[in-house]
Amino acid sequence: MKDAVNNVQNIVLLGGTSAIGLATVRALLGSRSGTRVVLAARPSPARAAAAAELTGLGAEVVATDLDVADLSVCREQVEAALAGPDDVDVVLVAFGVLGDQETAWQDVDVAAHLIDVNHRGAVVCGVLAANRLRQQGHGAIVLLSTVAGEQIRRSNFPYGSSKAGADGFFLGLGDAVSADGVHVLVVRPGFVRSPMTEGLADRPMTLTPDQVATAVVDGLNRRRRLVWAPAPMRPVMAVLRHLPRPLLRRLPV
């Protein structure tokens, strides 16, 4: 539960090695110590390094397993990450896979994997997190979405369509649980320089994970429903959304 000055005391990061997710946790921690942070991710050196870093910043870190692509264990792992005697203040749904976009629309297994992780996995996390926070009567859920899910484009439509489903679900989830004291925030970053985009060329308005984290914290503080990062991305996407499809197909986006 948040303390007397509204600082978060318990954060659950579903996708515990996400660059944006970890940057957001650091921003929420600030200079405080003693905040409990659950890092839910597959066991890896990256998870161990993230746990060590946050411990060094004064957090009480709990590392727990999460593989949203494994349908047989995903639900139990999410429930375990959300469990505990103390109330949860913020749940960050921060995992995702990009993959090779040309392979993804021609290979059934690759396409199904994108849907399993980016859509199904996110929905499972959203439902279970909402149930937990509704029981306690407060808390926030953050979905790290993408502008690619708001306007489906030829260059990355397998990824964009898989994220679009989760984006829409969480927007609706926010409306459904608002009366229960639960805040749901959907964050749509543009191109972010992170391990997920390693090897890809920068795009206009490229961001760092720390810049997205600043937008997330601001959205939480203002109890926003939807945040674009950077903010000018919203009018850009509005223009693209209203372009005739034949013209949109010819643009290098």
N, C-alpha and C positions, 0 to 999 in steps of 0.2 A: 504494500500500500504506500502511496506517496506520503512523504513526511509533512511536517507542519508548514514548511515553506514550499510545498508542491514539487519537491524533487522526487524522481522515480526511485523506487527501492528494489524492484524486481522486474527484470527484462528477460524475455525469452526470444532468442534469435533462431528462427527456423530457417536453416541455411547458414550454419555457423561459420562458414569460411567465405561468405559473400563479402566482397570488397566494400560495397555500399552498405551492407548490413553492419559490418564491423565499424565503418566510419560513423554510422549513425549511433551505434552503442557508445563509441568514444565521445561523441558530441553530447549524448545524454548524460554520461558520467561526469563530464567536466573535470573539476578538481576534487570531487567528492570521493570518499572511500567507503567501502562497506556495502555497496550496491550488489545485489545478487544478479548474476548474468548466467543464463543457461545457453550454452552453445550446442545446438542440435545439428549434427552433420555426420557424414560417414567418417569413421576413424581414418586419420591421415596426418602426415607431418604438418599440413596447413592448419588443421584443427588444433593440434598441440601447440603450434606457434601462436595462434590467436589466443588460446587460453593463457599462455605464458605472458603475452603482451598485456592482456587485460588484468591479469593478476598483478603485474607490475604497476598498473595504474590504480591499484587499490580495490579492484572488484573482487567479489567472492564468486569464483567461476565454477560452474558445474558443466562438464562435458558429457553429452549423451548422444547415443547413436540415432541417426535418422537417414533413411534411404527412401525417398518418396517414390522412386521408380519401382520399388518392391511392394507390390500390392498386398502381399501376405503379412507384412509387418508394419506398414506405414501408419495405420491407425493407432496401434498399440504404442509405437514410438512417439507419435505426437502427443498422445495422452500422457505418457511418462514425462515428456518435456514440460508439459503444462502443470503437472502434479506438484504438490508441495503444501505445507501448512500455511504459507503466507499468500496473500493476494498477489496477482500478477498485474503490473501496471501497464506494460507495453509488450505486445507480441508483434514481432517483425517477421513477415513472410517474405523471405529474401532470396529464395533459390530460383534457379532457372537454367535451361540449357539452350544454346543457340544452334550449334551444329552446322553442318554444311547445307546451305539452303537449296542448292541444286540437287543434291542427293535426296533431301528430305521429301520433295514432291514426287520422287520416282521410286522410292524404296519404302514399302509398307512398314517395315520394322522401325526405320528411322522416324517416319512420320508419327507412328504410334507412340514412340518414346517421347517425342516432343509434347504430345497431348497428355501422356501420363504424368510427366513432370510439371510442365508449365500450367496445365489446366486442371487435370484431376487432382494432382498433389496439392495444388494451391487451394482448391475447393475443400478438400478433406481438412486441411489446416484451418481454413476459415470457419468451417462449421464447428470443429472441436474447440477452437479458440473462442468463438462467440458463445458457445455453451458454458465454457469456464467463466468468462467475464460476466455473463448474464447472471450466473449464480451468485457472484460476489457483488454485483450491482454497479460496477465501474470498471474502467480500464480502456485501453485503446488497442486497435489492431491496425497495422500498416501493411498494405500490399505494395511491394515494389514492382510496379507494372512497367510500361514502356509506351512511348509514342507510336511504336510499330503496331501496337494493338488497337490504336484509335483509328488509324487509317491504313488499311491493308494495301501494301504495294508489291509490285512484281519482284523486287529485289530480295524481299525477305518474308513472303506471304506465309510459308509454313510456320515460322517463328511467330510472326505477327498474329496469325489467326489463333495459335495456341494460347497466346497471352490475352487476346481479346476476350475469350470466354471467361477467364479469371477476372479480368478488369470489370466486365459487366456484372459478374456475380458479386464481387465485393462492393460495388456501388449500390446494388440492391440490398446487400447484407447490411450496409450502413443504415439504410432507411428502415430495415426491419428491426434492428436492435437499438435504435436511438432512444426509444421510450424506456429501455432497460438501463440507461445510463452508460451504454457502451459507445465509444467513438470509433468509427472506421474511416481510415484515410487511404485513398488510392493516390500513389505518386507515379507520374509518367515522366521519367527522364528521357532526354534525347540520347545521343551517342555519348557513352561514358568510357573513358580510358581505364580499363580494368583487365584482369586476366581473361574474362569472357571474350573481350574484343581484341586480345593480343594478336598481332599480325595484320589487323585491318587498318586501313588509312583513316586518319582523323577526318571528321565531317565538320561542317559549319556548326558553331556553338557547342563544340565538344566540351564535356565537363570532366572533372575529377570526382572520385567517390566522396571526397570531403565536401565538395560543392553541393552534391545531391543531398548529403546528410544535413547540411544547413537548411535546405528547403524542407526536408522531412521534419526537423525539429520545429521550424517555424509553423508548418502546417499543423503539427500537434498542439502547439501553444495557442494557435488561433482556432483550433477545432474545425479545420477545413475539411470538406468532403473530398476534394480533388486538388492536387497540386501538380503543376507542370514545372519541369526543371530542364533548362532555364525558363523563366516566365514567358519570354518572347516566342517560345516554341508553340504556345497556344494559338496565336493568330496565324503562324505559318501553317500549322496543321489544319486550321479552319479553311484556309485558302485551298490547300491540297484536297480537302474533303469535298469541295464543291467544283473541282475541275472535272470536265468530261472525261470519262474513262479512257477513250482513245488518246487524249492528250496526256493524261497521267502516265499511261504506259510508255510514252516516248521520253519522259523526263528521267534523268539519271538519279533516281531516288529509290 
